[in-house]
């Protein structure tokens, strides 16, 4: 996790979950490419999926 900060990525939350994914790490990066770069750093240790999330209010504005 310490190495992630050198990419300018902030960890917003680390959650243990039930279901398809055992752990969810929420992070904020400047763009999807930087998020992917961080995910590639740990690809030998874990399976990853990158999801883009928007706050509810912003998603509603996109629909207007």
C-alpha positions in Angstrom: 0.0 0.0 0.0 2.9 2.4 0.7 4.0 2.0 -2.9 0.6 3.2 -4.2 1.1 6.7 -2.8 4.2 7.2 -5.0 1.8 7.2 -8.0 -0.3 10.0 -6.4 -3.1 7.6 -5.7 -5.1 7.9 -2.5 -6.7 5.0 -0.8 -10.2 6.0 0.2 -11.3 2.7 1.8 -10.3 -0.9 2.3 -13.3 -3.3 2.8 -13.6 -7.1 3.4 -16.7 -8.3 1.5 -18.9 -11.3 0.9 -19.5 -12.5 -2.7 -17.5 -12.4 -5.8 -14.7 -10.2 -4.4 -13.2 -10.9 -1.0 -11.8 -7.4 -0.7 -12.6 -4.1 -2.2 -10.0 -1.3 -2.2 -11.5 2.1 -3.1 -8.9 4.5 -4.4 -8.8 7.8 -6.2 -6.5 8.4 -9.1 -6.1 11.2 -11.6 -7.6 8.9 -14.3 -8.3 5.3 -15.3 -4.9 4.8 -16.7 -3.2 5.6 -13.4 -5.6 3.3 -11.6 -4.7 0.5 -14.1 -1.0 1.2 -13.6 -1.4 0.7 -9.8 -3.5 -2.5 -10.4 -0.8 -3.9 -12.7 1.7 -3.5 -9.8 -0.1 -6.2 -7.8 -1.3 -8.4 -10.6 0.8 -11.4 -9.5 -0.7 -11.3 -6.1 -4.4 -10.7 -6.7 -7.1 -10.6 -9.3 -8.3 -7.1 -10.1 -11.2 -5.3 -11.6 -11.3 -1.6 -12.3 -14.6 0.2 -11.9 -15.3 3.8 -12.4 -17.8 5.2 -9.8 -19.7 8.4 -9.8 -21.6 10.1 -7.0 -25.3 9.7 -7.4 -25.8 13.4 -8.0 -23.2 13.5 -10.8 -24.8 10.5 -12.5 -28.2 12.2 -12.4 -26.7 15.3 -14.0 -25.3 13.2 -16.9 -28.9 12.0 -17.6 -30.2 15.5 -18.0 
